[in-house]
Structure formats: structure tokens, C-alpha cells
Amino acid sequence: MTTGRPHRRVHERLRRARGGTGTHRGRNRMSVETYFEHDAWHNWDSVEGELPGTHETQEGAVAAGGDEARRRGVEHVIRNAAAVVEEIRRYDARG
């Protein structure tokens, strides 16, 4: 069962990883984040919350999250299964 947002434990890890402020690295930044929860990969938008779709593989979730981040011109934060940031990709807004 999904609640439309990351499980509280995962959300708390994401918040702590951002310095406890709800921002990434202490700056107010919009982003799409790819993360693992309940045996599946998901994407989370820092503004809208949970993005539609559950993925069996990290690669599938990264591709979907990357497409969304590219479309919005925001960062794509990719986390591993332990919620540790593996990579941050930055995309410029398309005119």
C-alpha cells in the first residue's frame, strides 16, 4: 500500500540528509529525487510530492526521474537503497 508520499522513516532520512531544513545542502532548491522504499524505486518532487509510478529497478526510476527533472529544469538527486546520495544531475530549464 502506498500513501502518496515516502514512508515517514524514508522521509525523515531524506530530511536529515538535506541538513534538516527541507532543502538540499542548505539551499532552497527544487529537485526530483529517486529513492528506494518498500522493495521498489520511486521518484519524489520537492514541490508536488510523490510522482506517479513505481519501478522494479533503480535504472527505471532514474530514467523516469531524469525525464521529469529535465522537463522541469531542476536537479535530479539519485539515492541508493540506503538513502545515501549517489549522484546529483543538474538540468537547465528549457525555454
C-alpha positions as CSV (number, residue, x, y, z in Angstrom):
1,M,0.0,0.0,0.0
2,T,1.3,3.4,-0.9
3,T,0.4,6.7,0.8
4,G,1.3,9.0,-2.0
5,R,4.5,10.1,-0.2
6,P,7.6,8.4,1.1
7,H,7.2,6.4,4.3
8,R,7.9,8.5,7.3
9,R,11.2,6.8,8.0
10,V,12.5,7.4,4.5
11,H,11.1,11.0,4.5
12,E,13.0,11.6,7.8
13,R,16.2,10.2,6.3
14,L,15.8,12.5,3.3
15,R,15.1,15.5,5.6
16,R,18.2,14.7,7.6
17,A,20.3,14.3,4.5
18,R,19.3,17.8,3.5
19,G,20.5,19.2,6.7
20,G,17.2,19.1,8.5
21,T,15.8,22.1,6.7
22,G,13.8,20.6,3.9
23,T,16.4,22.0,1.5
24,H,19.3,20.3,-0.3
25,R,22.7,21.3,1.0
26,G,21.2,24.2,3.0
27,R,19.9,25.9,-0.1
28,N,16.3,26.2,-1.2
29,R,16.4,24.0,-4.3
30,M,13.7,22.4,-6.3
31,S,14.5,18.8,-7.2
32,V,13.3,15.4,-8.2
33,E,14.7,12.6,-6.0
34,T,14.9,8.9,-6.8
35,Y,14.8,6.7,-3.7
36,F,14.1,3.1,-2.6
37,E,11.2,2.1,-0.3
38,H,9.1,-1.0,0.3
39,D,11.1,-3.1,-2.2
40,A,10.5,-0.6,-5.1
41,W,12.1,2.5,-6.5
42,H,10.1,5.8,-6.5
43,N,10.5,9.4,-7.5
44,W,9.7,12.4,-5.3
45,D,9.2,16.0,-6.3
46,S,10.3,18.6,-3.7
47,V,7.3,20.7,-4.6
48,E,4.5,18.3,-5.6
49,G,5.5,15.2,-3.6
50,E,5.3,11.6,-4.8
51,L,5.4,11.3,-8.6
52,P,3.3,8.6,-10.3
53,G,4.9,5.2,-11.0
54,T,6.7,2.5,-9.1
55,H,9.8,0.9,-10.6
56,E,11.3,-2.5,-10.1
57,T,14.8,-1.3,-10.9
58,Q,16.9,1.7,-9.9
59,E,17.7,2.3,-13.6
60,G,14.0,2.5,-14.5
61,A,13.3,5.0,-11.7
62,V,16.4,7.1,-12.6
63,A,15.3,7.2,-16.2
64,A,11.8,8.4,-15.3
65,G,13.0,10.8,-12.7
66,G,15.6,12.2,-15.1
67,D,13.0,12.8,-17.7
68,E,10.9,14.7,-15.2
69,A,13.8,16.7,-13.9
70,R,14.9,17.6,-17.4
71,R,11.4,18.7,-18.3
72,R,11.2,21.0,-15.2
73,G,14.8,22.2,-15.4
74,V,15.6,21.1,-11.8
75,E,18.2,18.9,-10.1
76,H,17.8,15.1,-10.1
77,V,19.1,13.6,-6.8
78,I,19.7,9.9,-7.1
79,R,19.9,7.9,-3.8
80,N,20.9,4.3,-3.3
81,A,18.9,1.8,-1.3
82,A,20.3,3.2,2.0
83,A,19.1,6.7,1.1
84,V,22.7,8.0,0.5
85,V,23.1,10.4,-2.4
86,E,25.0,8.7,-5.2
87,E,24.7,11.4,-7.8
88,I,23.2,14.8,-8.4
89,R,22.4,15.8,-12.0
90,R,21.6,19.4,-12.9
91,Y,19.3,20.4,-15.8
92,D,18.7,23.8,-17.2
93,A,15.1,25.0,-17.7
94,R,14.1,24.6,-21.3
95,G,12.7,27.8,-22.9
